[in-house]
Amino acid sequence: MQEFIATVEGEAARSEMRRMFHQTLSAWAMDVLELKRRELDRPGVRIAEQPAAPWKQAA
């Protein structure tokens, strides 16, 4: 009986690990696709855009 409980708990843990892995993998894939869309997936020189200060933004 103990072996069965350990197996069930192990399967639940394994299932949860798979779920977390796929969730992380899908977020990573979306990030990679966004970087490719912006052509930022290769090393190179880039000019940083300076964000406007909050108090200088138009109302």
NORLIN-V816182 format. One record per pair of residues at least 12 apart in sequence whose ideal C-beta (glycine too) atoms are under 10 Angstrom apart, sorted by the first residue. I is the first residue (numbers start at 0). J is the second residue. D is the distance in Angstrom with one decimal. If there is no record, write none. Layout:
i=I j=J d=D
i=I j=J d=D
This chain:
none
